[in-house]
Amino acid sequence: MEQPKAFKKRYVVIKSNRDFSYLFKKGDSTVNYAFVCYMKPRRAGKDRLGIVTGKKVGNAVKRNRSRRIIREAFRLFEPILKEKTERRFDFVFVARAKTPTLKTQQVLSLMKKNILPKL
């Protein structure tokens, strides 16, 4: 049997507290009812993504759903981002209380509407 092709991520995950803090302080932010997005251009490499879900979002199930929705919407948003600009960015999305009730397509349309004009 032939092995299926491995899925390759087009972005790197932000994990260090230092990177999150830096983006919170220095990044441009955009706010809507689904999420807050902090973004900052970077010199090279791939786009980087960080997702924050606080306790206000709900229990663990709702927080994980929020992360999954944002991650999938970002996966669909990234080709649009690459088409629009050559620059690479660091993104941190902070989920809000309404995020777990939304669909991925709704979050994707909010990303297009709020993030693309700021690039």
C-alpha positions, 0 to 999 in steps of 0.5 A: 500500500502506498503511504498518503502524502503528509500534510504540510503546514504553511505556518509556524506556531508561536509558543513562547511567552516572549513572542506573545508579549511582544505582539501584544505590545508592538503589534497592530490590532483589529477587533471584532465580535469573534476575535482580536487579532494582533499582527506584525510583519516579519523579515523572512520565513513563514507566517506564524500563528498564535491562538489565545483562549481565556477562561471567559470563552467557556469550558475546555470544550468551547475553548478547544472549539474556538482554537479549531475554528480560528486555526481552520479559518486561518488555513483557508485565509493564508492563500488569500494572504499570500496572493495579496502580499509577499510579506510574512506576518506574525499573527496572534488571535485572541478568542472571544466569548462568541467564537465557539458559536460561530462557523469557520466560514463566518470567522474566515469572512471576518478575517478577510474583512478586518485583516486584509485592509490593514496589510 
